[in-house]
Amino acid sequence: MANAFTYQVIKDTTEKAVIKLTGKFDGSGQEDNAHRIQANTLYGALDANGVPLHTAASLSNTALDYYGLSIFRVWYDCVNPSAADVDIYWNANPTETALLVSGTYEYDGAANWVTIPNSAKANNMVTSCNGDIGVRTRGMAANNSYTLIIELRKDNSTYQRGQFNDPGAFNYGPYGVRP
């Protein structure tokens, strides 16, 4: 049996995405995947012309260089927490660690913790920062595993917020156009 990994989108809306990642190890090695969550594949990702990327209306189908995501909440469970951990990082060169987790716990931006922005984008010393989230493991042996459920917030400038679905309703409000 080889190491096995899963990716499941639980919820993907105009404002946030909830994604479940799992890894089960056979003792043959660790995981290091810089593109475990690809930011430009999430719902509402805009193309270089400001149109939803993965739609027929997309004029260029050219992805932006960077997609803005923030980590809002993480539920995690690492089997064998005494010897193993999981590094959740922003894909860049060099990589920037967002969270290093071990054991079973919850990181919650709604409680006393803060939402974790992409530090790789803010740091001018890194290159090739595209908004993707990577996963790296250390110390995973045979029959070890992890489960991560990550809730992400999307940045308005790189994801649409509904303006293409129903423009009239989206702009309806104190400064919008009324029918």
Backbone bond lengths (Angstrom), bond angles and torsions (degrees), N, CA, C in turn:
res aa  C-N    CA-C-N  psi(-1)  N-CA   C-N-CA  omega(-1)  CA-C   N-CA-C  phi
1 M - - - 1.453 - - 1.527 108.64 -
2 A 1.302 117.58 136.25 1.462 122.60 177.69 1.527 109.37 -96.66
3 N 1.318 116.02 165.21 1.465 119.76 173.29 1.530 108.43 -55.21
4 A 1.335 116.40 141.84 1.469 120.82 -177.67 1.525 109.73 -125.91
5 F 1.334 115.52 136.31 1.460 121.47 -177.91 1.521 109.49 -131.20
6 T 1.341 116.30 142.78 1.459 120.58 176.63 1.521 110.33 -126.41
7 Y 1.325 115.13 157.10 1.462 124.70 178.86 1.514 105.82 -138.84
8 Q 1.330 117.88 121.17 1.459 121.30 -179.77 1.524 109.66 -134.67
9 V 1.327 116.26 124.80 1.463 121.42 175.09 1.524 106.87 -86.51
10 I 1.323 116.52 114.53 1.459 121.66 -179.95 1.523 110.59 -86.24
11 K 1.320 115.97 -41.05 1.467 121.44 179.90 1.518 107.73 -151.23
12 D 1.332 116.19 136.17 1.453 120.33 178.83 1.527 107.57 -145.78
13 T 1.329 116.16 101.74 1.462 121.96 -177.04 1.524 109.65 -116.67
14 T 1.326 115.72 -172.10 1.463 120.02 179.61 1.519 112.60 -70.39
15 E 1.331 118.09 -20.50 1.465 121.09 -176.82 1.518 114.93 -108.17
16 K 1.336 117.54 -30.64 1.465 118.89 -176.77 1.516 110.96 -151.69
17 A 1.327 114.44 166.10 1.462 122.23 176.07 1.524 107.88 -136.11
18 V 1.330 115.85 142.65 1.462 122.31 174.78 1.520 106.74 -120.87
19 I 1.327 116.01 121.19 1.465 121.69 -174.11 1.518 109.62 -128.42
20 K 1.338 115.57 135.01 1.469 121.44 177.16 1.524 108.77 -105.75
21 L 1.328 115.54 128.17 1.460 122.70 176.76 1.520 108.66 -119.69
22 T 1.326 117.29 137.79 1.468 120.22 175.04 1.519 109.36 -132.89
23 G 1.308 114.63 155.97 1.452 121.80 174.50 1.511 109.26 -144.99
24 K 1.342 116.54 132.21 1.463 122.29 177.60 1.522 106.92 -125.65
25 F 1.329 115.92 129.36 1.460 120.91 -169.60 1.528 112.10 -111.42
26 D 1.346 114.46 144.89 1.468 121.19 178.56 1.521 112.22 -108.10
27 G 1.323 117.26 4.34 1.456 121.49 179.71 1.514 113.94 92.81
28 S 1.342 117.88 2.36 1.464 120.80 -176.24 1.525 113.75 -88.73
29 G 1.332 117.80 -6.20 1.456 118.96 179.56 1.512 112.02 159.42
30 Q 1.318 115.08 -178.79 1.462 122.88 -176.75 1.530 109.73 -105.35
31 E 1.321 115.54 172.06 1.461 121.67 175.48 1.525 109.03 -103.95
32 D 1.318 116.57 138.86 1.455 122.82 169.81 1.520 106.81 -148.39
33 N 1.325 115.93 92.46 1.459 122.50 -176.05 1.525 108.61 -122.13
34 A 1.317 116.33 106.62 1.470 121.73 -176.46 1.523 113.24 -71.73
35 H 1.325 117.76 -14.01 1.467 121.71 -176.97 1.527 110.81 -121.57
36 R 1.326 117.48 40.04 1.473 120.66 -178.71 1.521 110.52 -62.27
37 I 1.342 117.42 -39.46 1.462 122.46 172.08 1.520 106.46 -119.57
38 Q 1.325 117.02 113.38 1.458 121.67 -179.42 1.524 108.76 -92.20
39 A 1.308 115.37 113.76 1.465 122.14 -173.02 1.522 113.32 -61.55
40 N 1.319 118.61 -34.85 1.465 119.77 -176.48 1.522 113.50 -80.88
41 T 1.334 118.93 -1.79 1.463 121.43 176.82 1.522 112.37 -96.24
42 L 1.328 117.79 -6.03 1.457 120.67 -179.56 1.526 110.43 -76.94
43 Y 1.334 115.76 155.88 1.457 122.23 -176.46 1.528 111.45 -57.15
44 G 1.322 115.91 133.99 1.457 121.29 174.81 1.508 115.04 86.29
45 A 1.335 118.39 3.21 1.467 119.93 177.94 1.525 109.02 -59.89
46 L 1.329 116.50 131.97 1.461 121.19 -177.22 1.522 111.30 -91.50
47 D 1.332 115.65 152.10 1.462 119.75 175.50 1.530 109.38 -90.35
48 A 1.305 117.06 -175.09 1.458 121.62 -176.63 1.537 112.77 -63.95
49 N 1.338 117.56 -17.47 1.464 121.58 179.09 1.524 112.77 -100.11
50 G 1.337 118.44 5.35 1.455 121.68 178.93 1.516 114.24 81.84
51 V 1.324 117.86 19.91 1.462 123.68 178.79 1.529 107.40 -110.68
52 P 1.351 119.40 145.78 1.470 119.76 178.73 1.527 112.25 -50.63
53 L 1.314 116.48 126.75 1.462 124.27 -169.78 1.526 114.19 -61.54
54 H 1.302 118.46 -48.15 1.462 121.35 -172.15 1.525 111.61 -99.22
55 T 1.330 117.04 49.46 1.462 122.18 178.86 1.522 109.46 -132.49
56 A 1.322 115.17 164.26 1.456 120.23 177.41 1.526 111.30 -66.99
57 A 1.344 116.97 -24.56 1.461 121.11 -178.99 1.530 112.83 -76.61
58 S 1.338 117.16 -13.72 1.461 120.08 -178.89 1.522 109.54 -62.18
59 L 1.308 115.07 125.01 1.460 120.49 -176.28 1.526 112.51 -76.83
60 S 1.316 117.02 -34.68 1.452 119.25 -173.63 1.523 113.65 -117.03
61 N 1.322 117.28 -24.76 1.466 122.13 -172.47 1.524 111.19 53.42
62 T 1.319 116.71 27.27 1.452 122.27 176.84 1.528 108.14 -101.09
63 A 1.315 115.85 119.55 1.466 120.67 -178.67 1.526 110.53 -68.91
64 L 1.325 115.00 152.37 1.466 120.46 173.76 1.527 109.01 -69.47
65 D 1.309 116.58 163.04 1.466 120.91 177.22 1.522 111.66 -70.79
66 Y 1.349 116.52 -27.59 1.464 120.92 -174.67 1.523 109.80 -145.31
67 Y 1.337 116.34 139.61 1.461 123.01 174.51 1.517 108.69 -121.81
68 G 1.332 115.89 128.43 1.455 121.73 -175.01 1.521 113.36 -83.96
69 L 1.311 115.72 112.71 1.457 122.61 174.21 1.518 108.43 -126.56
70 S 1.332 116.20 149.68 1.465 122.28 172.76 1.519 107.21 -129.47
71 I 1.322 116.38 143.13 1.466 120.70 177.67 1.515 107.75 -86.47
72 F 1.327 115.76 117.00 1.459 121.85 -177.31 1.527 111.59 -96.11
73 R 1.313 116.91 -42.38 1.469 120.75 -175.66 1.521 109.09 -150.38
74 V 1.332 116.52 142.24 1.462 121.87 176.04 1.521 108.43 -137.58
75 W 1.324 115.45 124.98 1.466 121.01 169.24 1.521 105.27 -104.09
76 Y 1.328 117.81 132.77 1.460 118.42 -177.75 1.520 111.56 -142.61
77 D 1.325 114.10 151.93 1.458 122.96 177.23 1.524 107.12 -144.92
78 C 1.328 116.35 114.70 1.463 122.25 178.36 1.519 108.25 -113.15
79 V 1.320 116.86 117.48 1.461 120.71 176.43 1.516 107.16 -77.95
80 N 1.333 117.28 133.33 1.463 126.62 -173.14 1.525 110.19 74.89
81 P 1.334 117.55 54.46 1.457 120.20 -177.76 1.521 114.40 -68.88
82 S 1.335 117.76 -15.72 1.463 119.04 -178.92 1.526 111.73 -73.11
83 A 1.345 117.23 -22.03 1.456 119.15 -175.95 1.526 113.94 -126.93
84 A 1.346 117.80 -3.13 1.460 119.64 -174.44 1.520 110.88 -132.76
85 D 1.320 115.11 152.65 1.461 119.94 173.42 1.518 109.54 -147.10
86 V 1.336 114.40 166.16 1.457 122.02 179.92 1.527 107.56 -124.80
87 D 1.318 115.95 127.28 1.455 123.78 178.89 1.530 107.85 -100.90
88 I 1.329 116.90 116.49 1.461 122.06 175.00 1.526 105.35 -98.32
89 Y 1.332 116.94 119.18 1.459 118.54 -172.17 1.532 112.28 -134.26
90 W 1.342 113.87 158.87 1.468 121.59 174.38 1.513 107.43 -84.06
91 N 1.316 116.88 130.19 1.456 121.25 179.80 1.528 109.79 -71.82
92 A 1.294 116.65 119.87 1.465 123.91 178.05 1.524 106.95 -165.38
93 N 1.313 116.18 -178.79 1.455 119.72 176.74 1.527 108.67 -129.05
94 P 1.325 119.85 102.31 1.462 127.97 1.45 1.532 111.76 -79.31
95 T 1.334 115.99 164.31 1.456 120.47 -178.93 1.525 110.65 -68.87
96 E 1.339 115.64 154.69 1.462 122.25 179.58 1.531 107.89 -121.83
97 T 1.326 117.53 117.25 1.454 121.48 -179.34 1.524 110.78 -69.02
98 A 1.341 115.68 130.11 1.464 121.29 175.12 1.527 109.14 -92.86
99 L 1.332 117.20 -49.40 1.462 123.13 178.63 1.518 109.53 -146.25
100 L 1.311 115.87 144.19 1.458 122.58 172.74 1.515 105.84 -118.75
101 V 1.345 117.77 114.84 1.457 120.85 -171.67 1.521 111.52 -119.86
102 S 1.326 114.17 150.08 1.454 122.52 176.45 1.518 107.54 -157.16
103 G 1.317 117.74 144.14 1.458 121.01 -178.35 1.515 111.06 87.08
104 T 1.315 116.34 -151.75 1.459 122.30 179.96 1.512 108.58 -127.41
105 Y 1.329 116.31 123.53 1.451 119.93 -177.13 1.521 109.42 -168.22
106 E 1.336 115.53 -178.17 1.458 122.11 176.57 1.519 108.88 -135.95
107 Y 1.321 115.95 130.13 1.460 122.28 170.41 1.512 105.26 -100.47
108 D 1.333 117.82 120.52 1.456 121.41 -171.24 1.521 111.21 -127.92
109 G 1.330 116.59 113.89 1.455 121.65 178.70 1.513 113.62 -69.70
110 A 1.337 118.14 -15.14 1.462 121.06 -179.36 1.529 111.70 -85.38
111 A 1.306 117.06 -17.21 1.464 120.65 -179.96 1.528 109.00 -89.92
112 N 1.311 117.59 -127.07 1.459 121.22 -177.99 1.521 113.43 -90.70
113 W 1.325 117.22 -2.67 1.455 120.59 179.67 1.518 109.27 -91.89
114 V 1.301 116.52 169.73 1.456 121.47 -179.76 1.524 110.23 -108.33
115 T 1.323 115.97 158.29 1.454 120.69 171.76 1.523 107.41 -69.70
116 I 1.331 116.53 136.71 1.461 120.99 -175.12 1.526 109.64 -95.45
117 P 1.332 117.60 108.59 1.465 119.94 177.90 1.530 110.31 -77.83
118 N 1.303 116.55 168.08 1.454 121.84 179.75 1.528 109.01 -73.12
119 S 1.315 116.52 101.26 1.464 121.09 -178.76 1.521 111.74 -70.82
120 A 1.316 117.88 -23.85 1.458 120.62 178.55 1.529 110.71 -66.34
121 K 1.316 117.75 -35.47 1.464 121.24 179.51 1.527 110.65 -70.23
122 A 1.325 116.24 -37.88 1.461 120.58 -178.88 1.528 112.39 -72.62
123 N 1.310 116.81 -26.45 1.454 122.36 -177.68 1.530 109.48 -85.27
124 N 1.292 118.38 112.67 1.462 121.81 -177.40 1.521 113.74 -72.12
125 M 1.329 117.32 -5.02 1.460 121.01 -178.48 1.528 112.12 -84.08
126 V 1.330 118.25 -11.57 1.464 120.39 -177.69 1.524 110.23 -100.10
127 T 1.322 115.08 157.86 1.463 121.17 176.77 1.522 109.20 -126.36
128 S 1.270 116.57 169.05 1.464 125.48 177.23 1.526 113.77 54.36
129 C 1.309 117.11 36.90 1.466 121.95 175.73 1.526 107.83 -83.24
130 N 1.340 117.23 116.19 1.460 119.81 -177.22 1.527 113.65 -117.54
131 G 1.321 118.08 -0.86 1.455 121.89 -179.90 1.518 113.69 97.25
132 D 1.334 118.69 -8.84 1.462 121.58 178.37 1.523 110.75 -66.28
133 I 1.331 115.30 152.88 1.456 121.46 178.96 1.518 108.47 -115.22
134 G 1.329 115.81 130.04 1.455 121.76 -179.36 1.515 112.09 -108.81
135 V 1.339 114.67 164.10 1.463 122.16 177.68 1.524 107.88 -131.47
136 R 1.323 115.20 131.00 1.464 122.28 177.64 1.528 108.11 -130.65
137 T 1.321 118.01 132.70 1.466 121.04 179.03 1.521 110.09 -111.00
138 R 1.333 114.61 154.21 1.463 121.94 174.86 1.517 108.27 -138.04
139 G 1.309 116.83 133.21 1.461 121.70 174.43 1.512 115.68 81.46
140 M 1.314 118.95 9.82 1.465 120.83 178.67 1.526 109.45 -74.66
141 A 1.314 115.77 124.28 1.463 122.31 179.79 1.529 108.67 -110.91
142 A 1.322 116.39 -177.30 1.464 121.21 178.65 1.526 110.01 -57.01
143 N 1.312 116.28 137.98 1.467 125.42 179.21 1.524 113.80 69.09
144 N 1.331 118.70 12.99 1.465 122.24 171.06 1.517 108.31 -88.81
145 S 1.329 115.91 157.01 1.461 120.14 179.38 1.517 110.01 -156.62
146 Y 1.310 115.32 167.97 1.458 121.10 171.89 1.519 108.91 -142.93
147 T 1.317 114.82 154.33 1.466 123.19 170.96 1.515 107.15 -133.20
148 L 1.315 116.40 128.20 1.458 122.85 176.97 1.521 108.02 -123.99
149 I 1.307 117.35 131.38 1.456 121.86 170.34 1.521 105.46 -119.32
150 I 1.327 115.62 113.24 1.460 122.12 -171.88 1.524 109.76 -113.81
151 E 1.337 115.51 125.43 1.459 120.61 174.60 1.524 108.10 -102.19
152 L 1.322 115.74 124.35 1.458 122.63 -176.54 1.515 110.78 -113.78
153 R 1.319 116.63 142.63 1.468 121.81 171.54 1.515 107.87 -102.18
154 K 1.341 115.26 140.88 1.464 121.21 -177.94 1.519 110.69 -100.62
155 D 1.326 115.89 142.90 1.459 123.26 178.67 1.534 109.52 -83.81
156 N 1.329 116.73 133.63 1.475 122.56 -179.76 1.522 113.50 -56.05
157 S 1.298 117.87 -33.72 1.460 119.87 -173.45 1.527 113.13 -73.65
158 T 1.337 118.25 -18.39 1.466 120.36 -177.96 1.527 113.44 -119.80
159 Y 1.328 117.42 -5.02 1.468 122.46 177.27 1.521 108.60 -132.44
160 Q 1.315 117.36 141.12 1.464 120.56 178.00 1.525 109.80 -75.47
161 R 1.324 116.60 148.55 1.464 122.74 -178.25 1.518 112.80 -110.66
162 G 1.324 118.65 20.01 1.448 121.31 178.51 1.511 113.52 111.61
163 Q 1.315 117.62 -4.03 1.455 120.50 -177.11 1.530 112.35 -64.61
164 F 1.336 118.15 -21.53 1.458 120.23 179.43 1.529 111.66 -93.02
165 N 1.329 117.99 -21.56 1.461 121.89 -179.37 1.520 111.55 -73.74
166 D 1.327 117.78 -47.94 1.461 122.99 -178.29 1.526 108.00 -149.83
167 P 1.324 117.96 81.76 1.465 120.86 -174.71 1.524 113.74 -56.66
168 G 1.326 118.02 -37.63 1.460 120.89 -179.70 1.515 111.91 -62.64
169 A 1.316 117.01 -45.98 1.462 121.20 -179.91 1.526 111.01 -71.04
170 F 1.316 116.50 -35.73 1.453 120.56 -178.63 1.526 110.61 -63.93
171 N 1.312 117.14 -39.71 1.457 121.76 -177.38 1.516 113.91 -91.94
172 Y 1.312 117.40 -0.73 1.459 121.00 -179.58 1.518 108.59 -73.97
173 G 1.279 119.02 126.73 1.461 123.16 -177.13 1.511 108.87 163.39
174 P 1.317 117.31 -165.04 1.457 119.81 -175.42 1.530 113.52 -60.75
175 Y 1.337 117.62 -30.49 1.456 119.66 -177.97 1.521 112.06 -115.17
176 G 1.325 118.01 7.53 1.451 122.17 -178.13 1.525 112.24 -87.69
177 V 1.292 114.67 172.32 1.458 121.25 177.52 1.519 107.61 -84.75
178 R 1.329 117.37 126.79 1.455 121.48 -179.48 1.536 109.71 -96.12
179 P 1.336 117.01 141.95 1.465 119.58 178.95 1.527 111.60 -69.55
